[in-house]
Amino acid sequence: MVETFSLQTLSKDEKIQLLYELGFKSDGIYVLDPEGKKIKDKYIDVDVKLENMLILPSSTIILDNNPMSIASYLEEHPDVF
């Protein structure tokens, strides 16, 4: 069973550590890929900020927590939940 929790309960340092564990990085503001480039939410075309990141269960897909982005992802992947 997959455990879920809110990233809002994590400190900034804990979020950065989580990203490193998943193979990503952060400059303290934005989520970065392993090469140091900003991660862009493919659904709403914005750079994902550390404070707004959403990591979906059983994946390393990182999105902005914008409702439009989440709805678009769920429409594309209806079997996630």
PDB file of N, CA, C and O in Angstrom:
ATOM      1  N   MET A   1       0.831  -1.176   0.000  1.00  0.00           N
ATOM      2  CA  MET A   1       0.000   0.000   0.000  1.00  0.00           C
ATOM      3  C   MET A   1       0.883   1.248   0.000  1.00  0.00           C
ATOM      4  O   MET A   1       1.876   1.312   0.724  1.00  0.00           O
ATOM      5  N   VAL A   2       0.525   2.214  -0.795  1.00  0.00           N
ATOM      6  CA  VAL A   2       1.276   3.455  -0.896  1.00  0.00           C
ATOM      7  C   VAL A   2       0.842   4.401   0.214  1.00  0.00           C
ATOM      8  O   VAL A   2      -0.348   4.633   0.424  1.00  0.00           O
ATOM      9  N   GLU A   3       1.818   4.935   0.913  1.00  0.00           N
ATOM     10  CA  GLU A   3       1.515   5.919   1.947  1.00  0.00           C
ATOM     11  C   GLU A   3       1.514   7.304   1.313  1.00  0.00           C
ATOM     12  O   GLU A   3       2.432   7.649   0.570  1.00  0.00           O
ATOM     13  N   THR A   4       0.500   8.086   1.601  1.00  0.00           N
ATOM     14  CA  THR A   4       0.452   9.455   1.093  1.00  0.00           C
ATOM     15  C   THR A   4       0.489  10.426   2.266  1.00  0.00           C
ATOM     16  O   THR A   4       0.005  10.127   3.357  1.00  0.00           O
ATOM     17  N   PHE A   5       1.068  11.585   2.018  1.00  0.00           N
ATOM     18  CA  PHE A   5       1.108  12.636   3.031  1.00  0.00           C
ATOM     19  C   PHE A   5       1.220  13.971   2.320  1.00  0.00           C
ATOM     20  O   PHE A   5       1.589  14.037   1.147  1.00  0.00           O
ATOM     21  N   SER A   6       0.906  15.009   3.027  1.00  0.00           N
ATOM     22  CA  SER A   6       0.948  16.352   2.462  1.00  0.00           C
ATOM     23  C   SER A   6       2.371  16.893   2.514  1.00  0.00           C
ATOM     24  O   SER A   6       3.030  16.831   3.552  1.00  0.00           O
ATOM     25  N   LEU A   7       2.837  17.422   1.393  1.00  0.00           N
ATOM     26  CA  LEU A   7       4.155  18.048   1.371  1.00  0.00           C
ATOM     27  C   LEU A   7       4.146  19.368   2.132  1.00  0.00           C
ATOM     28  O   LEU A   7       5.203  19.890   2.485  1.00  0.00           O
ATOM     29  N   GLN A   8       2.966  19.905   2.383  1.00  0.00           N
ATOM     30  CA  GLN A   8       2.857  21.168   3.116  1.00  0.00           C
ATOM     31  C   GLN A   8       3.326  21.022   4.558  1.00  0.00           C
ATOM     32  O   GLN A   8       3.661  22.014   5.205  1.00  0.00           O
ATOM     33  N   THR A   9       3.353  19.795   5.065  1.00  0.00           N
ATOM     34  CA  THR A   9       3.804  19.573   6.440  1.00  0.00           C
ATOM     35  C   THR A   9       5.324  19.498   6.543  1.00  0.00           C
ATOM     36  O   THR A   9       5.868  19.492   7.647  1.00  0.00           O
ATOM     37  N   LEU A  10       6.017  19.440   5.402  1.00  0.00           N
ATOM     38  CA  LEU A  10       7.474  19.336   5.400  1.00  0.00           C
ATOM     39  C   LEU A  10       8.116  20.718   5.392  1.00  0.00           C
ATOM     40  O   LEU A  10       7.580  21.665   4.816  1.00  0.00           O
ATOM     41  N   SER A  11       9.261  20.814   6.034  1.00  0.00           N
ATOM     42  CA  SER A  11      10.031  22.058   5.982  1.00  0.00           C
ATOM     43  C   SER A  11      10.687  22.178   4.606  1.00  0.00           C
ATOM     44  O   SER A  11      10.721  21.217   3.838  1.00  0.00           O
ATOM     45  N   LYS A  12      11.197  23.350   4.313  1.00  0.00           N
ATOM     46  CA  LYS A  12      11.896  23.578   3.042  1.00  0.00           C
ATOM     47  C   LYS A  12      13.064  22.597   2.895  1.00  0.00           C
ATOM     48  O   LYS A  12      13.251  22.006   1.832  1.00  0.00           O
ATOM     49  N   ASP A  13      13.842  22.428   3.958  1.00  0.00           N
ATOM     50  CA  ASP A  13      14.985  21.510   3.907  1.00  0.00           C
ATOM     51  C   ASP A  13      14.543  20.066   3.691  1.00  0.00           C
ATOM     52  O   ASP A  13      15.207  19.315   2.977  1.00  0.00           O
ATOM     53  N   GLU A  14      13.429  19.673   4.302  1.00  0.00           N
ATOM     54  CA  GLU A  14      12.913  18.310   4.111  1.00  0.00           C
ATOM     55  C   GLU A  14      12.443  18.098   2.674  1.00  0.00           C
ATOM     56  O   GLU A  14      12.634  17.018   2.114  1.00  0.00           O
ATOM     57  N   LYS A  15      11.834  19.111   2.076  1.00  0.00           N
ATOM     58  CA  LYS A  15      11.408  19.010   0.675  1.00  0.00           C
ATOM     59  C   LYS A  15      12.616  18.859  -0.241  1.00  0.00           C
ATOM     60  O   LYS A  15      12.601  18.053  -1.172  1.00  0.00           O
ATOM     61  N   ILE A  16      13.656  19.633   0.028  1.00  0.00           N
ATOM     62  CA  ILE A  16      14.878  19.546  -0.781  1.00  0.00           C
ATOM     63  C   ILE A  16      15.513  18.169  -0.624  1.00  0.00           C
ATOM     64  O   ILE A  16      15.963  17.585  -1.610  1.00  0.00           O
ATOM     65  N   GLN A  17      15.557  17.642   0.589  1.00  0.00           N
ATOM     66  CA  GLN A  17      16.104  16.299   0.820  1.00  0.00           C
ATOM     67  C   GLN A  17      15.296  15.248   0.071  1.00  0.00           C
ATOM     68  O   GLN A  17      15.865  14.332  -0.523  1.00  0.00           O
ATOM     69  N   LEU A  18      13.973  15.374   0.095  1.00  0.00           N
ATOM     70  CA  LEU A  18      13.108  14.448  -0.640  1.00  0.00           C
ATOM     71  C   LEU A  18      13.420  14.494  -2.132  1.00  0.00           C
ATOM     72  O   LEU A  18      13.504  13.452  -2.782  1.00  0.00           O
ATOM     73  N   LEU A  19      13.589  15.685  -2.670  1.00  0.00           N
ATOM     74  CA  LEU A  19      13.935  15.813  -4.090  1.00  0.00           C
ATOM     75  C   LEU A  19      15.255  15.117  -4.400  1.00  0.00           C
ATOM     76  O   LEU A  19      15.361  14.404  -5.398  1.00  0.00           O
ATOM     77  N   TYR A  20      16.262  15.319  -3.551  1.00  0.00           N
ATOM     78  CA  TYR A  20      17.556  14.658  -3.754  1.00  0.00           C
ATOM     79  C   TYR A  20      17.408  13.142  -3.732  1.00  0.00           C
ATOM     80  O   TYR A  20      18.044  12.444  -4.522  1.00  0.00           O
ATOM     81  N   GLU A  21      16.580  12.635  -2.840  1.00  0.00           N
ATOM     82  CA  GLU A  21      16.349  11.181  -2.760  1.00  0.00           C
ATOM     83  C   GLU A  21      15.698  10.649  -4.035  1.00  0.00           C
ATOM     84  O   GLU A  21      15.906   9.494  -4.407  1.00  0.00           O
ATOM     85  N   LEU A  22      14.911  11.493  -4.702  1.00  0.00           N
ATOM     86  CA  LEU A  22      14.241  11.095  -5.946  1.00  0.00           C
ATOM     87  C   LEU A  22      15.084  11.398  -7.185  1.00  0.00           C
ATOM     88  O   LEU A  22      14.654  11.129  -8.307  1.00  0.00           O
ATOM     89  N   GLY A  23      16.275  11.952  -6.989  1.00  0.00           N
ATOM     90  CA  GLY A  23      17.160  12.233  -8.112  1.00  0.00           C
ATOM     91  C   GLY A  23      17.006  13.623  -8.695  1.00  0.00           C
ATOM     92  O   GLY A  23      17.512  13.903  -9.782  1.00  0.00           O
ATOM     93  N   PHE A  24      16.314  14.493  -7.983  1.00  0.00           N
ATOM     94  CA  PHE A  24      16.131  15.872  -8.429  1.00  0.00           C
ATOM     95  C   PHE A  24      16.928  16.805  -7.530  1.00  0.00           C
ATOM     96  O   PHE A  24      17.585  16.361  -6.588  1.00  0.00           O
ATOM     97  N   LYS A  25      16.866  18.102  -7.824  1.00  0.00           N
ATOM     98  CA  LYS A  25      17.577  19.111  -7.045  1.00  0.00           C
ATOM     99  C   LYS A  25      16.653  20.295  -6.806  1.00  0.00           C
ATOM    100  O   LYS A  25      15.518  20.321  -7.281  1.00  0.00           O
ATOM    101  N   SER A  26      17.154  21.269  -6.067  1.00  0.00           N
ATOM    102  CA  SER A  26      16.448  22.529  -5.877  1.00  0.00           C
ATOM    103  C   SER A  26      17.466  23.623  -5.614  1.00  0.00           C
ATOM    104  O   SER A  26      18.505  23.394  -4.995  1.00  0.00           O
ATOM    105  N   ASP A  27      17.147  24.818  -6.096  1.00  0.00           N
ATOM    106  CA  ASP A  27      17.976  25.984  -5.795  1.00  0.00           C
ATOM    107  C   ASP A  27      17.415  26.741  -4.591  1.00  0.00           C
ATOM    108  O   ASP A  27      17.852  27.850  -4.285  1.00  0.00           O
ATOM    109  N   GLY A  28      16.446  26.129  -3.915  1.00  0.00           N
ATOM    110  CA  GLY A  28      15.798  26.759  -2.778  1.00  0.00           C
ATOM    111  C   GLY A  28      14.496  27.443  -3.154  1.00  0.00           C
ATOM    112  O   GLY A  28      13.685  27.768  -2.286  1.00  0.00           O
ATOM    113  N   ILE A  29      14.296  27.661  -4.447  1.00  0.00           N
ATOM    114  CA  ILE A  29      13.055  28.269  -4.938  1.00  0.00           C
ATOM    115  C   ILE A  29      12.364  27.339  -5.926  1.00  0.00           C
ATOM    116  O   ILE A  29      11.165  27.084  -5.811  1.00  0.00           O
ATOM    117  N   TYR A  30      13.115  26.836  -6.891  1.00  0.00           N
ATOM    118  CA  TYR A  30      12.554  25.994  -7.954  1.00  0.00           C
ATOM    119  C   TYR A  30      13.001  24.541  -7.818  1.00  0.00           C
ATOM    120  O   TYR A  30      14.030  24.247  -7.211  1.00  0.00           O
ATOM    121  N   VAL A  31      12.210  23.644  -8.394  1.00  0.00           N
ATOM    122  CA  VAL A  31      12.573  22.237  -8.507  1.00  0.00           C
ATOM    123  C   VAL A  31      13.412  22.103  -9.774  1.00  0.00           C
ATOM    124  O   VAL A  31      13.033  22.605 -10.832  1.00  0.00           O
ATOM    125  N   LEU A  32      14.552  21.425  -9.663  1.00  0.00           N
ATOM    126  CA  LEU A  32      15.490  21.286 -10.776  1.00  0.00           C
ATOM    127  C   LEU A  32      15.668  19.824 -11.143  1.00  0.00           C
ATOM    128  O   LEU A  32      15.575  18.938 -10.293  1.00  0.00           O
ATOM    129  N   ASP A  33      15.928  19.585 -12.431  1.00  0.00           N
ATOM    130  CA  ASP A  33      16.221  18.221 -12.864  1.00  0.00           C
ATOM    131  C   ASP A  33      17.659  17.881 -12.463  1.00  0.00           C
ATOM    132  O   ASP A  33      18.360  18.742 -11.933  1.00  0.00           O
ATOM    133  N   PRO A  34      18.113  16.652 -12.702  1.00  0.00           N
ATOM    134  CA  PRO A  34      19.468  16.267 -12.285  1.00  0.00           C
ATOM    135  C   PRO A  34      20.583  17.126 -12.897  1.00  0.00           C
ATOM    136  O   PRO A  34      21.679  17.207 -12.341  1.00  0.00           O
ATOM    137  N   GLU A  35      20.306  17.764 -14.035  1.00  0.00           N
ATOM    138  CA  GLU A  35      21.306  18.621 -14.675  1.00  0.00           C
ATOM    139  C   GLU A  35      21.235  20.063 -14.185  1.00  0.00           C
ATOM    140  O   GLU A  35      22.037  20.897 -14.606  1.00  0.00           O
ATOM    141  N   GLY A  36      20.285  20.366 -13.301  1.00  0.00           N
ATOM    142  CA  GLY A  36      20.168  21.712 -12.759  1.00  0.00           C
ATOM    143  C   GLY A  36      19.210  22.623 -13.504  1.00  0.00           C
ATOM    144  O   GLY A  36      19.149  23.819 -13.218  1.00  0.00           O
ATOM    145  N   LYS A  37      18.456  22.077 -14.461  1.00  0.00           N
ATOM    146  CA  LYS A  37      17.478  22.882 -15.205  1.00  0.00           C
ATOM    147  C   LYS A  37      16.138  22.862 -14.472  1.00  0.00           C
ATOM    148  O   LYS A  37      15.765  21.856 -13.868  1.00  0.00           O
ATOM    149  N   LYS A  38      15.424  23.979 -14.531  1.00  0.00           N
ATOM    150  CA  LYS A  38      14.122  24.067 -13.870  1.00  0.00           C
ATOM    151  C   LYS A  38      13.142  23.069 -14.469  1.00  0.00           C
ATOM    152  O   LYS A  38      13.066  22.912 -15.687  1.00  0.00           O
ATOM    153  N   ILE A  39      12.389  22.391 -13.597  1.00  0.00           N
ATOM    154  CA  ILE A  39      11.325  21.479 -14.022  1.00  0.00           C
ATOM    155  C   ILE A  39      10.121  22.323 -14.405  1.00  0.00           C
ATOM    156  O   ILE A  39       9.691  23.185 -13.638  1.00  0.00           O
ATOM    157  N   LYS A  40       9.581  22.079 -15.582  1.00  0.00           N
ATOM    158  CA  LYS A  40       8.408  22.804 -16.060  1.00  0.00           C
ATOM    159  C   LYS A  40       7.204  21.867 -16.018  1.00  0.00           C
ATOM    160  O   LYS A  40       7.268  20.739 -16.506  1.00  0.00           O
ATOM    161  N   ASP A  41       6.112  22.342 -15.434  1.00  0.00           N
ATOM    162  CA  ASP A  41       4.867  21.577 -15.422  1.00  0.00           C
ATOM    163  C   ASP A  41       4.344  21.540 -16.849  1.00  0.00           C
ATOM    164  O   ASP A  41       4.030  22.581 -17.426  1.00  0.00           O
ATOM    165  N   LYS A  42       4.249  20.344 -17.421  1.00  0.00           N
ATOM    166  CA  LYS A  42       3.878  20.228 -18.836  1.00  0.00           C
ATOM    167  C   LYS A  42       2.427  20.579 -19.112  1.00  0.00           C
ATOM    168  O   LYS A  42       2.060  20.820 -20.262  1.00  0.00           O
ATOM    169  N   TYR A  43       1.599  20.610 -18.084  1.00  0.00           N
ATOM    170  CA  TYR A  43       0.179  20.879 -18.301  1.00  0.00           C
ATOM    171  C   TYR A  43      -0.153  22.368 -18.286  1.00  0.00           C
ATOM    172  O   TYR A  43      -1.057  22.807 -18.996  1.00  0.00           O
ATOM    173  N   ILE A  44       0.567  23.141 -17.488  1.00  0.00           N
ATOM    174  CA  ILE A  44       0.266  24.575 -17.420  1.00  0.00           C
ATOM    175  C   ILE A  44       1.468  25.436 -17.787  1.00  0.00           C
ATOM    176  O   ILE A  44       1.404  26.662 -17.699  1.00  0.00           O
ATOM    177  N   ASP A  45       2.562  24.803 -18.196  1.00  0.00           N
ATOM    178  CA  ASP A  45       3.744  25.482 -18.715  1.00  0.00           C
ATOM    179  C   ASP A  45       4.320  26.528 -17.755  1.00  0.00           C
ATOM    180  O   ASP A  45       4.618  27.652 -18.158  1.00  0.00           O
ATOM    181  N   VAL A  46       4.471  26.150 -16.495  1.00  0.00           N
ATOM    182  CA  VAL A  46       5.128  27.024 -15.522  1.00  0.00           C
ATOM    183  C   VAL A  46       6.261  26.246 -14.860  1.00  0.00           C
ATOM    184  O   VAL A  46       6.202  25.022 -14.739  1.00  0.00           O
ATOM    185  N   ASP A  47       7.290  26.971 -14.434  1.00  0.00           N
ATOM    186  CA  ASP A  47       8.361  26.349 -13.669  1.00  0.00           C
ATOM    187  C   ASP A  47       7.806  25.978 -12.297  1.00  0.00           C
ATOM    188  O   ASP A  47       7.116  26.776 -11.663  1.00  0.00           O
ATOM    189  N   VAL A  48       8.109  24.768 -11.845  1.00  0.00           N
ATOM    190  CA  VAL A  48       7.570  24.281 -10.572  1.00  0.00           C
ATOM    191  C   VAL A  48       8.412  24.825  -9.422  1.00  0.00           C
ATOM    192  O   VAL A  48       9.620  24.602  -9.353  1.00  0.00           O
ATOM    193  N   LYS A  49       7.749  25.538  -8.529  1.00  0.00           N
ATOM    194  CA  LYS A  49       8.413  26.072  -7.341  1.00  0.00           C
ATOM    195  C   LYS A  49       8.374  25.031  -6.225  1.00  0.00           C
ATOM    196  O   LYS A  49       7.444  24.230  -6.133  1.00  0.00           O
ATOM    197  N   LEU A  50       9.381  25.061  -5.397  1.00  0.00           N
ATOM    198  CA  LEU A  50       9.479  24.145  -4.262  1.00  0.00           C
ATOM    199  C   LEU A  50       8.226  24.226  -3.393  1.00  0.00           C
ATOM    200  O   LEU A  50       7.723  23.201  -2.933  1.00  0.00           O
ATOM    201  N   GLU A  51       7.726  25.432  -3.168  1.00  0.00           N
ATOM    202  CA  GLU A  51       6.561  25.613  -2.291  1.00  0.00           C
ATOM    203  C   GLU A  51       5.263  25.124  -2.915  1.00  0.00           C
ATOM    204  O   GLU A  51       4.280  24.923  -2.203  1.00  0.00           O
ATOM    205  N   ASN A  52       5.237  24.926  -4.248  1.00  0.00           N
ATOM    206  CA  ASN A  52       4.017  24.497  -4.941  1.00  0.00           C
ATOM    207  C   ASN A  52       4.109  23.102  -5.537  1.00  0.00           C
ATOM    208  O   ASN A  52       3.200  22.679  -6.252  1.00  0.00           O
ATOM    209  N   MET A  53       5.190  22.375  -5.257  1.00  0.00           N
ATOM    210  CA  MET A  53       5.361  21.089  -5.929  1.00  0.00           C
ATOM    211  C   MET A  53       4.385  20.044  -5.411  1.00  0.00           C
ATOM    212  O   MET A  53       3.989  20.050  -4.246  1.00  0.00           O
ATOM    213  N   LEU A  54       4.017  19.161  -6.303  1.00  0.00           N
ATOM    214  CA  LEU A  54       3.157  18.024  -5.995  1.00  0.00           C
ATOM    215  C   LEU A  54       3.830  16.802  -6.593  1.00  0.00           C
ATOM    216  O   LEU A  54       4.110  16.773  -7.792  1.00  0.00           O
ATOM    217  N   ILE A  55       4.093  15.797  -5.775  1.00  0.00           N
ATOM    218  CA  ILE A  55       4.671  14.545  -6.254  1.00  0.00           C
ATOM    219  C   ILE A  55       3.577  13.502  -6.158  1.00  0.00           C
ATOM    220  O   ILE A  55       3.033  13.254  -5.082  1.00  0.00           O
ATOM    221  N   LEU A  56       3.259  12.899  -7.278  1.00  0.00           N
ATOM    222  CA  LEU A  56       2.149  11.957  -7.319  1.00  0.00           C
ATOM    223  C   LEU A  56       2.554  10.589  -6.781  1.00  0.00           C
ATOM    224  O   LEU A  56       3.698  10.168  -6.951  1.00  0.00           O
ATOM    225  N   PRO A  57       1.616   9.891  -6.129  1.00  0.00           N
ATOM    226  CA  PRO A  57       1.918   8.574  -5.552  1.00  0.00           C
ATOM    227  C   PRO A  57       2.481   7.596  -6.586  1.00  0.00           C
ATOM    228  O   PRO A  57       2.051   7.570  -7.739  1.00  0.00           O
ATOM    229  N   SER A  58       3.444   6.803  -6.148  1.00  0.00           N
ATOM    230  CA  SER A  58       4.063   5.756  -6.980  1.00  0.00           C
ATOM    231  C   SER A  58       4.727   6.303  -8.227  1.00  0.00           C
ATOM    232  O   SER A  58       4.797   5.616  -9.245  1.00  0.00           O
ATOM    233  N   SER A  59       5.218   7.538  -8.159  1.00  0.00           N
ATOM    234  CA  SER A  59       5.868   8.110  -9.335  1.00  0.00           C
ATOM    235  C   SER A  59       6.900   9.134  -8.902  1.00  0.00           C
ATOM    236  O   SER A  59       7.003   9.486  -7.727  1.00  0.00           O
ATOM    237  N   THR A  60       7.656   9.599  -9.870  1.00  0.00           N
ATOM    238  CA  THR A  60       8.531  10.740  -9.643  1.00  0.00           C
ATOM    239  C   THR A  60       8.099  11.886 -10.543  1.00  0.00           C
ATOM    240  O   THR A  60       8.911  12.731 -10.920  1.00  0.00           O
ATOM    241  N   ILE A  61       6.820  11.910 -10.886  1.00  0.00           N
ATOM    242  CA  ILE A  61       6.269  13.008 -11.670  1.00  0.00           C
ATOM    243  C   ILE A  61       6.035  14.172 -10.721  1.00  0.00           C
ATOM    244  O   ILE A  61       5.336  14.039  -9.717  1.00  0.00           O
ATOM    245  N   ILE A  62       6.620  15.304 -11.046  1.00  0.00           N
ATOM    246  CA  ILE A  62       6.486  16.477 -10.201  1.00  0.00           C
ATOM    247  C   ILE A  62       5.716  17.538 -10.972  1.00  0.00           C
ATOM    248  O   ILE A  62       6.111  17.939 -12.067  1.00  0.00           O
ATOM    249  N   LEU A  63       4.613  17.985 -10.387  1.00  0.00           N
ATOM    250  CA  LEU A  63       3.752  18.994 -10.996  1.00  0.00           C
ATOM    251  C   LEU A  63       3.630  20.189 -10.065  1.00  0.00           C
ATOM    252  O   LEU A  63       3.987  20.118  -8.889  1.00  0.00           O
ATOM    253  N   ASP A  64       3.122  21.287 -10.608  1.00  0.00           N
ATOM    254  CA  ASP A  64       2.690  22.408  -9.796  1.00  0.00           C
ATOM    255  C   ASP A  64       1.362  21.998  -9.169  1.00  0.00           C
ATOM    256  O   ASP A  64       0.601  21.260  -9.795  1.00  0.00           O
ATOM    257  N   ASN A  65       1.064  22.443  -7.975  1.00  0.00           N
ATOM    258  CA  ASN A  65      -0.176  22.023  -7.326  1.00  0.00           C
ATOM    259  C   ASN A  65      -1.396  22.832  -7.779  1.00  0.00           C
ATOM    260  O   ASN A  65      -2.406  22.872  -7.076  1.00  0.00           O
ATOM    261  N   ASN A  66      -1.309  23.458  -8.918  1.00  0.00           N
ATOM    262  CA  ASN A  66      -2.416  24.203  -9.514  1.00  0.00           C
ATOM    263  C   ASN A  66      -3.540  23.231  -9.886  1.00  0.00           C
ATOM    264  O   ASN A  66      -3.264  22.191 -10.484  1.00  0.00           O
ATOM    265  N   PRO A  67      -4.795  23.536  -9.552  1.00  0.00           N
ATOM    266  CA  PRO A  67      -5.903  22.617  -9.863  1.00  0.00           C
ATOM    267  C   PRO A  67      -6.003  22.239 -11.341  1.00  0.00           C
ATOM    268  O   PRO A  67      -6.383  21.112 -11.659  1.00  0.00           O
ATOM    269  N   MET A  68      -5.673  23.150 -12.242  1.00  0.00           N
ATOM    270  CA  MET A  68      -5.734  22.845 -13.676  1.00  0.00           C
ATOM    271  C   MET A  68      -4.694  21.786 -14.044  1.00  0.00           C
ATOM    272  O   MET A  68      -4.967  20.895 -14.849  1.00  0.00           O
ATOM    273  N   SER A  69      -3.524  21.884 -13.462  1.00  0.00           N
ATOM    274  CA  SER A  69      -2.475  20.906 -13.717  1.00  0.00           C
ATOM    275  C   SER A  69      -2.877  19.528 -13.198  1.00  0.00           C
ATOM    276  O   SER A  69      -2.710  18.523 -13.888  1.00  0.00           O
ATOM    277  N   ILE A  70      -3.403  19.491 -11.991  1.00  0.00           N
ATOM    278  CA  ILE A  70      -3.815  18.221 -11.391  1.00  0.00           C
ATOM    279  C   ILE A  70      -4.946  17.587 -12.194  1.00  0.00           C
ATOM    280  O   ILE A  70      -4.915  16.388 -12.471  1.00  0.00           O
ATOM    281  N   ALA A  71      -5.938  18.382 -12.567  1.00  0.00           N
ATOM    282  CA  ALA A  71      -7.068  17.868 -13.355  1.00  0.00           C
ATOM    283  C   ALA A  71      -6.596  17.341 -14.703  1.00  0.00           C
ATOM    284  O   ALA A  71      -7.067  16.299 -15.159  1.00  0.00           O
ATOM    285  N   SER A  72      -5.678  18.046 -15.339  1.00  0.00           N
ATOM    286  CA  SER A  72      -5.157  17.606 -16.638  1.00  0.00           C
ATOM    287  C   SER A  72      -4.409  16.290 -16.503  1.00  0.00           C
ATOM    288  O   SER A  72      -4.550  15.400 -17.342  1.00  0.00           O
ATOM    289  N   TYR A  73      -3.604  16.165 -15.435  1.00  0.00           N
ATOM    290  CA  TYR A  73      -2.876  14.921 -15.210  1.00  0.00           C
ATOM    291  C   TYR A  73      -3.848  13.766 -14.988  1.00  0.00           C
ATOM    292  O   TYR A  73      -3.692  12.701 -15.586  1.00  0.00           O
ATOM    293  N   LEU A  74      -4.850  13.967 -14.132  1.00  0.00           N
ATOM    294  CA  LEU A  74      -5.803  12.898 -13.830  1.00  0.00           C
ATOM    295  C   LEU A  74      -6.633  12.515 -15.044  1.00  0.00           C
ATOM    296  O   LEU A  74      -7.025  11.357 -15.190  1.00  0.00           O
ATOM    297  N   GLU A  75      -6.902  13.472 -15.909  1.00  0.00           N
ATOM    298  CA  GLU A  75      -7.621  13.168 -17.146  1.00  0.00           C
ATOM    299  C   GLU A  75      -6.769  12.283 -18.048  1.00  0.00           C
ATOM    300  O   GLU A  75      -7.278  11.374 -18.704  1.00  0.00           O
ATOM    301  N   GLU A  76      -5.481  12.556 -18.075  1.00  0.00           N
ATOM    302  CA  GLU A  76      -4.554  11.782 -18.905  1.00  0.00           C
ATOM    303  C   GLU A  76      -4.250  10.414 -18.290  1.00  0.00           C
ATOM    304  O   GLU A  76      -3.985   9.454 -19.015  1.00  0.00           O
ATOM    305  N   HIS A  77      -4.287  10.321 -16.965  1.00  0.00           N
ATOM    306  CA  HIS A  77      -3.952   9.087 -16.239  1.00  0.00           C
ATOM    307  C   HIS A  77      -5.059   8.756 -15.241  1.00  0.00           C
ATOM    308  O   HIS A  77      -4.854   8.910 -14.037  1.00  0.00           O
ATOM    309  N   PRO A  78      -6.223   8.307 -15.703  1.00  0.00           N
ATOM    310  CA  PRO A  78      -7.366   8.093 -14.806  1.00  0.00           C
ATOM    311  C   PRO A  78      -7.182   6.968 -13.782  1.00  0.00           C
ATOM    312  O   PRO A  78      -7.933   6.899 -12.809  1.00  0.00           O
ATOM    313  N   ASP A  79      -6.209   6.096 -13.983  1.00  0.00           N
ATOM    314  CA  ASP A  79      -6.034   4.960 -13.078  1.00  0.00           C
ATOM    315  C   ASP A  79      -5.052   5.231 -11.934  1.00  0.00           C
ATOM    316  O   ASP A  79      -4.708   4.307 -11.197  1.00  0.00           O
ATOM    317  N   VAL A  80      -4.602   6.459 -11.771  1.00  0.00           N
ATOM    318  CA  VAL A  80      -3.619   6.787 -10.736  1.00  0.00           C
ATOM    319  C   VAL A  80      -4.161   6.516  -9.345  1.00  0.00           C
ATOM    320  O   VAL A  80      -3.469   5.930  -8.513  1.00  0.00           O
ATOM    321  N   PHE A  81      -5.373   6.928  -9.089  1.00  0.00           N
ATOM    322  CA  PHE A  81      -5.970   6.725  -7.769  1.00  0.00           C
ATOM    323  C   PHE A  81      -7.022   5.691  -7.911  1.00  0.00           C
ATOM    324  O   PHE A  81      -7.678   5.338  -6.930  1.00  0.00           O
TER     325      PHE A  81
END
